[in-house]
């Protein structure tokens, strides 16, 4: 969950090779500050109610060059950019609203996870399955894909990888299979999620589209990607069984004692509460127009109800202090993401802000990029957005950081290119999530590979073709979205 928000912490194998996300953002802040002295700001002279167009761009004649290093007043200085990023926005958007949202939802999810209900459900699924293990592999992929789509599971997959490597080995599979059904599955779900609060909601908030809107198309995309992943994993698993001359064995021969105990009554009740809560969230968004404040409160309500059931049951050994600590730890895990968002928002301020009608360097940058893409059709522009988001994820691996950094640029660019903002958000999702499957800067990936004792080079050679196939599916998804006017 938290891993998609803050990937700045690298594993020991990659820390010497990759820069921290904040270092990269600080360099971008320096470039933005320096550009203010050499690049003329501009604005779009757009009639009220009209869409942005390239020919509406104007250069600001009276704008002064650059900004001070430090400002003691309302004017933004370079050294003020982080504070300005932290205090910007309203309760319904970046940065204040998103910060509150992340801290509350992060703490709420930590409380739910502390009950052990989600882990027990997965463990129960593995132990209770008496079908051939050939069917277990795609079943596991489906389960973890759902966890990625709903809970934003990331680093949590490391624990399951560690447990499933020996379990699947006894069933005739290898360590790569364990990484496929855990980490890869979570990333497929994360990238195609229709309700992930740690990625989708943030990007939609910055893009100015309703939270969780467009979920019907995203659910369809999730289904296609997940079925493809299941088929790929099943085929790979079968090749292993044939190679070793084995037949599928039943899962009751595997060692799953390292997983949490079987589901008890309180955990079943907690899972029912979470399921009902997720339905409540989707109803609120669709029927009542709930946004960041309401969604955060709904997740908190789910967490409190789950904690209450656990405390009253007295079967899980949890105390009120345990849940308080879980909330505090979960919120603390979101702090790096909040700083990343503030950094990115501060850079937007250094570029002069994101108001198309006010002179800024961001508008000048948009004008020149749009000049290149203006000759492209909307579907080609959508494809270019996906490729851009996929590329930048190798530099800024943090999902929330990438959203905060790129969506202020992609949103007006989508307007200029004739691409819907919803499609721009989809391009961000797919570009951010899918490349985590191969990106060596991803702490969650490197952790899972370490747990499975698989070298990254070995993994990259294996997963490369699958990654290209996912990119092809992603291009198909965004191009189709452009053709159907996805909004």
C-alpha positions as CSV (number, residue, x, y, z in Angstrom):
1,X,0.0,0.0,0.0
2,X,2.5,2.6,1.1
3,X,5.0,1.4,-1.3
4,X,3.1,3.0,-4.2
5,X,3.3,6.3,-2.4
6,X,6.9,6.4,-1.4
7,X,9.4,4.3,-3.2
8,X,12.2,6.6,-2.3
9,X,13.7,4.0,0.0
10,X,15.6,1.6,-2.1
11,X,16.7,-1.9,-1.3
12,X,20.4,-2.5,-0.5
13,X,20.9,-3.8,-4.0
14,X,19.8,-0.6,-5.7
15,X,20.5,2.2,-3.2
16,X,23.9,3.0,-4.7
17,X,22.5,3.1,-8.3
18,X,19.3,5.2,-7.9
19,X,18.7,8.6,-6.6
20,X,16.1,9.4,-3.9
21,X,12.9,10.8,-5.3
22,X,13.4,14.0,-3.3
23,X,16.9,14.6,-4.8
24,X,15.4,14.3,-8.3
25,X,12.6,16.7,-7.4
26,X,15.0,19.2,-5.9
27,X,17.1,19.2,-9.1
28,X,13.9,19.9,-11.0
29,X,13.1,22.7,-8.6
30,X,16.6,24.2,-9.3
31,X,16.0,23.9,-13.1
32,X,12.6,25.5,-12.7
33,X,14.0,28.4,-10.7
34,X,16.9,28.9,-13.2
35,X,14.5,28.8,-16.2
36,X,12.7,31.8,-14.7
37,X,15.7,34.0,-15.6
38,X,16.0,33.0,-19.2
39,X,12.5,31.9,-20.4
40,X,9.7,34.3,-21.0
41,X,6.4,33.3,-19.2
42,X,3.2,33.2,-21.2
43,X,-0.5,32.7,-20.9
44,X,-3.5,31.5,-22.9
45,X,-6.0,34.2,-23.8
46,X,-8.9,31.8,-23.7
47,X,-12.5,33.1,-23.8
48,X,-14.6,32.1,-20.7
49,X,-16.1,28.7,-21.2
50,X,-13.9,27.9,-24.2
51,X,-11.3,25.1,-24.5
52,X,-7.6,25.8,-24.5
53,X,-6.0,26.1,-28.0
54,X,-2.4,26.6,-29.1
55,X,-3.2,29.7,-31.1
56,X,-4.5,31.4,-27.9
57,X,-1.0,31.5,-26.4
58,X,0.5,34.9,-25.7
59,X,3.9,36.0,-24.3
60,X,3.7,38.2,-21.3
61,X,5.5,41.4,-22.2
62,X,5.6,43.0,-18.8
63,X,6.6,39.9,-16.7
64,X,9.9,40.3,-14.8
65,X,12.5,37.7,-15.1
66,X,13.0,35.2,-12.3
67,X,12.1,35.3,-8.7
68,X,14.0,36.1,-5.5
69,X,15.9,33.4,-3.7
70,X,13.9,34.1,-0.5
71,X,10.7,36.0,0.1
72,X,9.3,37.4,3.4
73,X,6.0,38.3,1.9
74,X,3.3,36.8,-0.3
75,X,5.6,36.5,-3.3
76,X,7.1,33.0,-3.8
77,X,10.9,32.7,-3.5
78,X,13.0,29.6,-4.4
79,X,13.6,28.7,-0.7
80,X,9.9,29.1,0.0
81,X,8.7,26.6,-2.5
82,X,8.4,23.6,-0.2
83,X,6.3,25.6,2.4
84,X,4.2,27.0,-0.3
85,X,3.6,23.5,-1.7
86,X,2.5,22.2,1.7
87,X,0.0,25.0,2.4
88,X,-1.5,25.2,-1.1
89,X,-5.0,24.2,-2.2
90,X,-8.2,23.5,-0.4
91,X,-9.8,20.7,1.6
92,X,-10.9,19.2,-1.7
93,X,-7.6,19.1,-3.6
94,X,-3.9,19.4,-3.6
95,X,-2.1,19.8,-1.4
96,X,-4.0,20.3,1.9
97,X,-6.9,18.1,1.0
98,X,-4.7,15.3,-0.4
99,X,-2.4,15.4,2.7
100,X,-5.4,15.0,5.0
101,X,-6.8,12.3,2.8
102,X,-3.5,10.3,2.7
103,X,-2.9,10.5,6.4
104,X,-6.4,9.4,7.4
105,X,-6.7,6.6,4.7
106,X,-3.2,5.4,5.4
107,X,-3.9,5.1,9.1
108,X,-7.3,3.5,8.4
109,X,-5.9,0.8,6.1
110,X,-3.1,0.0,8.7
111,X,-5.8,-0.6,11.3
112,X,-7.7,-2.9,8.9
113,X,-4.5,-4.8,8.0
114,X,-3.5,-5.1,11.7
115,X,-6.6,-7.2,12.3
116,X,-5.0,-9.9,10.1
117,X,-8.3,-10.5,8.3
118,X,-7.0,-9.8,4.8
119,X,-3.9,-12.0,5.4
120,X,-6.0,-14.7,6.9
121,X,-8.4,-14.6,3.9
122,X,-5.5,-15.2,1.5
123,X,-4.1,-17.9,3.7
124,X,-7.5,-19.6,4.0
125,X,-7.8,-19.5,0.2
126,X,-4.5,-21.3,-0.2
127,X,-5.1,-23.9,2.4
128,X,-8.8,-24.5,1.7
129,X,-8.3,-25.0,-2.1
130,X,-8.5,-28.7,-2.9
131,X,-8.5,-28.3,-6.7
132,X,-5.4,-29.1,-8.7
133,X,-2.5,-26.7,-8.1
134,X,-2.6,-25.8,-11.8
135,X,-5.9,-23.9,-11.0
136,X,-4.4,-22.5,-7.8
137,X,-1.9,-20.3,-9.6
138,X,-4.4,-18.3,-11.6
139,X,-6.6,-18.1,-8.6
140,X,-3.8,-16.6,-6.5
141,X,-3.1,-14.1,-9.3
142,X,-6.7,-13.0,-9.3
143,X,-6.7,-12.7,-5.5
144,X,-3.6,-10.5,-5.4
145,X,-4.8,-8.4,-8.4
146,X,-7.9,-7.6,-6.4
147,X,-5.7,-6.6,-3.4
148,X,-3.7,-4.3,-5.7
149,X,-6.9,-2.8,-7.1
150,X,-8.7,-2.2,-3.9
151,X,-6.1,-1.9,-1.2
152,X,-3.1,-0.7,-3.3
153,X,-1.0,-3.7,-2.0
154,X,2.7,-3.2,-2.7
155,X,5.4,-4.0,-0.1
156,X,3.0,-6.4,1.7
157,X,3.5,-8.8,-1.2
158,X,7.1,-9.4,0.0
159,X,5.7,-11.4,3.0
160,X,3.5,-13.6,0.8
161,X,6.3,-14.1,-1.7
162,X,8.5,-15.4,1.2
163,X,5.8,-17.8,2.2
164,X,4.7,-19.0,-1.2
165,X,8.1,-19.8,-2.6
166,X,8.5,-23.1,-0.6
167,X,4.8,-23.8,-0.8
168,X,4.6,-23.5,-4.6
169,X,7.9,-25.3,-4.9
170,X,6.3,-28.4,-3.4
171,X,3.6,-28.2,-5.9
172,X,6.1,-28.2,-8.8
173,X,6.6,-24.5,-9.4
174,X,9.6,-22.2,-9.0
175,X,10.4,-18.9,-7.3
176,X,9.5,-16.9,-10.3
177,X,5.9,-18.2,-10.1
178,X,5.6,-16.9,-6.6
179,X,6.7,-13.4,-7.7
180,X,4.2,-13.6,-10.6
181,X,1.2,-14.5,-8.4
182,X,2.1,-12.0,-5.7
183,X,3.9,-8.8,-6.8
184,X,3.1,-8.8,-10.5
185,X,-0.5,-9.5,-9.8
186,X,-0.7,-6.6,-7.3
187,X,0.9,-4.2,-9.9
188,X,-1.6,-5.3,-12.6
189,X,-4.4,-4.6,-10.1
190,X,-2.9,-1.3,-9.0
191,X,-2.4,0.0,-12.5
192,X,-5.9,-0.8,-13.7
193,X,-7.7,0.0,-10.4
194,X,-11.1,1.6,-10.4
195,X,-11.0,2.7,-6.8
196,X,-7.5,2.8,-5.4
197,X,-7.3,5.7,-3.0
198,X,-3.5,6.0,-3.2
199,X,-3.2,6.5,-6.9
200,X,-6.4,6.9,-8.9
201,X,-8.1,9.3,-6.4
202,X,-5.0,11.5,-6.2
203,X,-4.6,11.7,-10.0
204,X,-8.2,12.5,-10.5
205,X,-8.2,15.1,-7.8
206,X,-5.2,16.9,-9.5
207,X,-6.8,16.6,-12.9
208,X,-10.1,18.1,-11.7
209,X,-12.3,15.1,-12.5
210,X,-14.8,13.5,-10.0
211,X,-13.2,10.9,-7.7
212,X,-13.7,7.3,-8.8
213,X,-15.5,8.5,-12.0
214,X,-15.2,6.3,-15.1
215,X,-15.1,3.1,-13.1
216,X,-17.0,1.1,-15.6
217,X,-14.3,1.3,-18.2
218,X,-11.6,0.8,-15.6
219,X,-13.3,-2.4,-14.3
220,X,-13.3,-3.7,-17.9
221,X,-9.6,-2.9,-18.3
222,X,-8.8,-4.5,-15.0
223,X,-10.7,-7.7,-16.1
224,X,-8.8,-7.8,-19.4
225,X,-5.3,-7.3,-17.8
226,X,-6.0,-9.7,-14.9
227,X,-7.3,-12.4,-17.2
228,X,-4.2,-12.0,-19.4
229,X,-1.9,-12.2,-16.4
230,X,-3.7,-15.3,-15.1
231,X,-3.4,-16.9,-18.6
232,X,0.3,-16.1,-18.8
233,X,1.0,-17.4,-15.3
234,X,-1.0,-20.5,-15.9
235,X,0.9,-21.2,-19.1
236,X,4.2,-20.7,-17.4
237,X,3.3,-22.9,-14.5
238,X,2.2,-25.7,-16.9
239,X,5.5,-25.5,-18.7
240,X,7.3,-26.0,-15.5
241,X,5.2,-29.1,-14.6
242,X,5.7,-30.6,-18.1
243,X,9.5,-29.8,-18.0
244,X,9.9,-31.7,-14.7
245,X,7.5,-34.5,-15.8
246,X,5.2,-33.7,-12.9
247,X,1.4,-33.6,-12.7
248,X,-0.4,-31.0,-10.7
249,X,-0.7,-31.9,-7.0
250,X,-3.3,-30.8,-4.6
251,X,-2.6,-27.8,-2.4
252,X,-3.1,-29.6,0.8
253,X,0.4,-31.0,0.4
254,X,2.0,-27.6,0.6
255,X,3.4,-26.0,3.7
256,X,1.4,-22.9,4.5
257,X,1.8,-23.0,8.3
258,X,3.8,-19.7,8.1
259,X,0.5,-18.0,7.1
260,X,-1.8,-16.6,9.7
261,X,-4.3,-18.9,11.3
262,X,-7.6,-19.8,9.6
263,X,-10.3,-17.3,9.4
264,X,-12.1,-16.8,12.7
265,X,-15.6,-15.4,13.3
266,X,-14.3,-11.8,14.0
267,X,-12.2,-11.8,10.9
268,X,-15.1,-12.9,8.8
269,X,-17.2,-10.0,10.3
270,X,-14.3,-7.6,9.5
271,X,-14.1,-8.7,5.9
272,X,-17.9,-8.2,5.6
273,X,-17.5,-4.7,7.1
274,X,-14.8,-3.9,4.6
275,X,-16.8,-5.3,1.7
276,X,-19.9,-3.3,2.8
277,X,-17.7,-0.2,3.3
278,X,-16.3,-0.4,-0.2
279,X,-19.8,-0.6,-1.6
280,X,-20.7,2.4,0.6
281,X,-17.7,4.3,-0.9
282,X,-18.7,3.6,-4.5
283,X,-22.4,4.4,-3.8
284,X,-21.4,7.7,-2.1
285,X,-19.2,8.8,-5.0
286,X,-21.7,7.8,-7.7
287,X,-25.0,8.8,-6.1
288,X,-24.0,11.6,-3.7
289,X,-20.8,13.0,-5.3
290,X,-18.6,12.3,-2.3
291,X,-15.0,13.5,-2.6
292,X,-11.8,13.5,-0.5
293,X,-13.3,14.6,2.8
294,X,-16.2,12.1,2.6
295,X,-14.1,9.2,1.2
296,X,-11.5,9.6,3.9
297,X,-14.2,9.6,6.6
298,X,-15.7,6.5,5.1
299,X,-12.4,4.6,5.3
300,X,-12.0,5.8,8.8
301,X,-15.4,4.5,9.7
302,X,-14.5,1.1,8.2
303,X,-11.3,1.0,10.3
304,X,-13.1,1.9,13.5
305,X,-15.8,-0.7,13.0
306,X,-13.2,-3.3,12.2
307,X,-11.2,-2.5,15.3
308,X,-14.4,-2.6,17.4
309,X,-15.3,-6.0,16.2
310,X,-11.7,-7.3,16.9
311,X,-11.8,-5.8,20.4
312,X,-15.2,-7.1,21.3
313,X,-14.4,-10.6,20.1
314,X,-11.2,-10.9,22.2
315,X,-10.0,-13.7,19.9
316,X,-7.3,-11.7,18.1
317,X,-5.4,-10.6,21.2
318,X,-5.6,-6.9,20.0
319,X,-5.9,-3.9,22.3
320,X,-7.1,-0.4,21.7
321,X,-3.5,0.7,22.0
322,X,-2.5,-1.7,19.3
323,X,-5.0,-0.1,16.9
324,X,-3.9,3.4,17.9
325,X,-0.3,2.4,17.2
326,X,-1.4,0.9,13.8
327,X,-3.2,4.1,12.8
328,X,-0.2,6.2,13.9
329,X,2.2,4.0,11.9
330,X,0.0,3.9,8.8
331,X,-0.3,7.7,8.8
332,X,3.5,8.0,9.4
333,X,4.1,5.8,6.3
334,X,2.2,8.4,4.3
335,X,4.4,11.3,5.4
336,X,7.1,10.8,2.7
337,X,4.3,10.8,0.1
338,X,3.0,14.1,1.5
339,X,6.4,15.6,1.2
340,X,6.8,14.4,-2.3
341,X,3.4,15.9,-3.3
342,X,4.4,19.2,-1.6
343,X,7.8,19.2,-3.5
344,X,6.0,18.7,-6.8
345,X,3.4,21.3,-6.0
346,X,6.2,23.7,-5.0
347,X,7.8,23.2,-8.4
348,X,4.6,24.2,-10.1
349,X,4.7,27.4,-8.0
350,X,8.3,28.0,-9.2
351,X,7.0,27.7,-12.7
352,X,4.5,30.4,-12.0
353,X,1.4,28.3,-11.2
354,X,-1.0,26.3,-13.2
355,X,-3.6,29.0,-14.1
356,X,-3.7,29.0,-17.9
357,X,-4.8,32.7,-17.9
358,X,-1.8,33.9,-15.7
359,X,1.7,34.3,-17.2
360,X,3.9,31.3,-16.2
361,X,6.7,29.1,-17.4
362,X,4.3,26.1,-17.2
363,X,2.1,27.7,-19.9
364,X,5.2,28.3,-22.0
365,X,6.2,24.7,-21.6
366,X,2.7,23.6,-22.5
367,X,2.7,25.7,-25.6
368,X,5.9,24.2,-26.9
369,X,4.9,20.6,-26.1
370,X,1.5,21.2,-27.6
371,X,3.2,22.6,-30.7
372,X,4.8,19.2,-31.2
373,X,1.7,17.2,-30.5
374,X,-0.8,19.5,-32.2
375,X,-0.3,17.6,-35.5
376,X,-1.2,14.3,-33.8
377,X,-4.6,12.8,-33.6
378,X,-6.2,12.5,-30.1
379,X,-5.4,8.8,-30.0
380,X,-1.8,9.3,-30.8
381,X,-1.6,12.0,-28.2
382,X,-3.1,9.6,-25.6
383,X,-0.5,6.9,-26.6
384,X,2.3,9.5,-26.2
385,X,1.0,10.3,-22.7
386,X,1.2,6.7,-21.8
387,X,4.8,6.3,-23.1
388,X,5.8,9.5,-21.2
389,X,4.3,8.3,-17.9
390,X,5.9,4.9,-18.4
391,X,9.3,6.5,-19.0
392,X,9.2,9.0,-16.1
393,X,8.3,6.2,-13.7
394,X,11.9,4.9,-14.0
395,X,13.0,8.2,-12.5
396,X,10.1,9.1,-10.1
397,X,8.9,5.8,-8.9
398,X,6.6,7.2,-6.2
399,X,3.0,6.9,-7.5
400,X,1.7,10.0,-5.7
401,X,4.9,11.9,-6.6
402,X,4.5,11.1,-10.2
403,X,0.9,12.2,-10.1
404,X,1.7,15.4,-8.4
405,X,4.6,16.1,-10.8
406,X,3.0,15.2,-14.1
407,X,-0.7,15.7,-13.8
408,X,-0.5,19.5,-13.6
409,X,1.2,19.3,-17.0
410,X,-0.8,16.4,-18.5
411,X,-4.2,17.9,-17.6
412,X,-4.0,21.1,-19.7
413,X,-2.0,19.2,-22.4
414,X,-4.9,16.8,-22.6
415,X,-7.2,19.8,-23.1
416,X,-4.9,21.2,-25.8
417,X,-4.6,17.8,-27.6
418,X,-8.3,17.0,-27.6
419,X,-7.8,14.1,-25.1
420,X,-10.2,13.8,-22.2
421,X,-8.7,14.3,-18.7
422,X,-10.1,10.9,-17.7
423,X,-7.9,9.4,-20.5
424,X,-4.9,11.3,-19.2
425,X,-5.5,9.9,-15.7
426,X,-5.7,6.4,-17.2
427,X,-2.4,6.9,-19.1
428,X,-0.9,7.9,-15.7
429,X,-2.2,4.9,-14.0
430,X,-1.0,2.4,-16.6
431,X,2.3,4.1,-17.1
432,X,3.0,4.3,-13.3
433,X,1.8,0.9,-12.2
434,X,2.9,-1.5,-15.0
435,X,6.5,-0.4,-15.2
436,X,7.0,-1.2,-11.5
437,X,7.1,-4.8,-12.6
438,X,10.5,-4.3,-14.1
439,X,11.8,-1.1,-12.7
440,X,14.9,-1.8,-10.5
441,X,14.3,1.3,-8.4
442,X,11.1,-0.2,-7.0
443,X,11.7,-1.2,-3.4
444,X,8.7,-3.5,-3.5
445,X,10.0,-5.3,-6.6
446,X,13.5,-5.7,-5.2
447,X,12.1,-6.9,-1.9
448,X,10.0,-9.6,-3.5
449,X,12.9,-10.7,-5.7
450,X,15.1,-10.8,-2.6
451,X,12.5,-12.9,-0.8
452,X,12.4,-15.3,-3.8
453,X,16.2,-15.3,-4.2
454,X,15.9,-14.2,-7.8
455,X,18.4,-11.8,-9.3
456,X,17.0,-8.7,-11.0
457,X,18.9,-9.5,-14.3
458,X,17.4,-13.0,-14.3
459,X,14.0,-11.5,-13.6
460,X,14.4,-8.8,-16.3
461,X,15.2,-11.4,-19.0
462,X,12.2,-13.4,-18.0
463,X,9.6,-10.7,-17.6
464,X,10.7,-8.5,-20.6
465,X,8.4,-10.0,-23.2
466,X,5.5,-10.0,-20.7
467,X,6.2,-6.3,-20.0
468,X,6.1,-5.6,-23.7
469,X,2.7,-7.4,-24.0
470,X,1.4,-5.4,-21.1
471,X,2.5,-2.2,-22.8
472,X,0.7,-3.3,-25.9
473,X,-2.5,-3.9,-23.9
474,X,-2.0,-0.5,-22.2
475,X,-1.7,1.3,-25.6
476,X,-4.8,-0.5,-26.7
477,X,-6.7,0.7,-23.5
478,X,-5.7,4.4,-23.9
479,X,-6.3,4.5,-27.6
480,X,-9.7,2.9,-27.2
481,X,-10.4,5.4,-24.5
482,X,-9.6,8.2,-26.9
483,X,-11.8,6.8,-29.6
484,X,-14.8,6.4,-27.3
485,X,-14.4,9.8,-25.7
486,X,-13.8,8.3,-22.3
487,X,-14.8,10.8,-19.6
